[in-house]
Amino acid sequence: VLVGVGSAVLGMSAGSVSSSLAVLGMACVPVGAWVRTRVVLEADAAGLEGRSDLRLPIGTRGQVHETPDANGGVFSIAVGMNVYDIQADEFEIERLEGTCALCALPGTLRCSRCRAAFYCGREHQSADWRLGHRHGCK
């Protein structure tokens, strides 16, 4: 797998996703989470350089396919049938209603105070409280 500096790299076809988690700073990014890119995705893999049909704009929506521990230190995101390697600071997790505020997995717990934040478990609810949810919770 080739890794570009400041850009993403086209790799292989998307396969099935698992439910493993990767720790990214204080937040967890699960395989299967929907994300939006902060950079232009470009094909840099051998034989695919310069293909404009594989260039995708900032804000492209994709799904986490592999975490850094399984992919040589970078995330891979699936966009259609293609998988692009991308650095952790080059995307953001897309937050959907009813998903955990920390990891974007389905949230079954809800903040009892504000009723706005969802969590996948008690551990993430406690972590989010310590990370600052308490300051905006009403």
C-alpha atoms as one frame of an Amber mdcrd trajectory, in Angstrom:
protein
   0.000   0.000   0.000   1.382   3.396  -0.969   0.755   6.350   1.295   0.717
   9.897  -0.066   1.577  12.981   1.946  -1.483  15.212   2.322  -3.543  13.066
  -0.005  -5.284   9.732   0.030  -4.260   6.688  -1.951  -6.419   4.294  -3.934
  -5.859   0.715  -2.825  -8.081  -2.318  -3.297 -11.756  -3.238  -3.597 -13.940
  -2.803  -0.534 -14.727  -5.949   1.436 -16.775  -6.669   4.521 -16.326  -4.511
   7.586 -15.888  -5.689  11.143 -16.791  -4.059  14.431 -13.242  -3.458  15.692
 -12.297  -0.056  17.119  -9.177   2.017  16.626  -8.118   4.553  19.186  -7.582
   7.980  17.632  -6.457  10.393  20.318  -9.318  10.465  22.818 -12.031   9.301
  20.400 -12.624   5.870  18.903 -13.192   5.473  15.183 -14.885   2.157  14.417
 -14.679   0.169  11.237 -17.961   0.870   9.457 -18.302   4.496  10.664 -19.309
   7.033   8.017 -16.802   9.856   7.506 -16.339  12.969   5.345 -12.941  13.858
   3.908 -11.118  17.126   4.591  -8.786  16.613   1.610  -9.047  15.769  -2.067
  -8.727  12.008  -2.567  -6.298  11.084  -5.324  -5.121   7.784  -6.753  -1.406
   7.367  -6.066  -1.168   3.581  -6.288   1.140   2.137  -8.959  -0.448   2.383
 -12.389  -3.289   4.645 -11.247  -1.434   7.954 -10.838  -3.029  10.952 -12.508
  -6.401   9.329 -13.260  -8.849  12.199 -12.936 -11.803   9.793 -12.797 -10.459
   8.545  -9.440  -9.986  12.047  -7.981 -12.683  12.865  -5.404 -13.441  16.307
  -3.890 -13.196  17.504  -0.295 -16.302  16.419   1.592 -16.517  13.010  -0.078
 -18.507  10.583   2.072 -16.949   7.184   2.751 -16.995   4.349   5.248 -14.042
   3.291   7.417 -12.778   0.022   5.958  -9.590  -0.580   7.978  -8.050   0.971
  11.052  -4.367   1.970  11.410  -3.492  -1.171  13.369  -4.617  -3.304  10.417
  -3.405  -1.003   7.624   0.166   0.105   8.239  -0.625   3.115  10.399  -3.302
   4.779   8.243  -7.062   4.469   7.931  -8.621   3.184   4.742 -12.060   4.378
   3.706 -14.331   2.766   1.150 -15.908   5.020  -1.454 -18.032   2.960  -3.797
 -15.956  -0.056  -4.799 -12.619   1.713  -4.197 -10.644   2.023  -0.964  -8.489
   5.076  -0.255  -5.797   5.271   2.448  -6.112   8.437   4.509  -4.462   9.998
   7.573  -6.528  10.496  10.745  -6.455  14.305  10.455  -7.770  14.182   6.860
 -11.341  13.136   7.723 -14.074  13.709  10.284 -16.663  11.295  11.624 -20.155
  11.950  10.323 -22.512  12.159  13.277 -25.944  10.692  12.667 -28.938  10.949
  15.025 -28.878   8.096  17.511 -25.156   7.328  17.209 -22.549   7.474  19.966
 -21.066  10.943  20.453 -17.565   9.438  20.646 -17.421   6.586  18.144 -20.488
   6.852  15.863 -21.696   3.329  16.640 -25.434   2.957  17.336 -26.209   4.623
  20.660 -28.604   2.936  23.055 -27.879   5.203  26.042 -28.906   8.847  26.113
 -27.727  11.679  28.342 -30.410  11.900  31.039 -29.787  15.619  31.511 -29.983
  17.082  27.980 -31.389  14.061  26.118 -29.399  15.194  23.050 -26.266  13.035
  23.259 -26.292   9.296  22.568 -23.712   6.712  23.680 -22.905   3.103  22.822
 -22.024   2.340  26.453 -21.389   3.719  29.913 -17.635   3.993  29.265 -18.116
   6.403  26.335 -20.752   8.382  28.235 -18.323   8.901  31.141 -15.454   9.731
  28.787 -17.517  12.319  26.903 -18.558  13.929  30.191 -14.887  14.289  31.162
 -13.988  15.590  27.671 -16.423  18.488  28.003 -20.024  17.409  27.404 -20.837
  18.629  30.927 -20.094  22.225  29.896 -22.660  22.295  27.086 -25.207  19.963
  28.659 -28.487  21.676  29.648
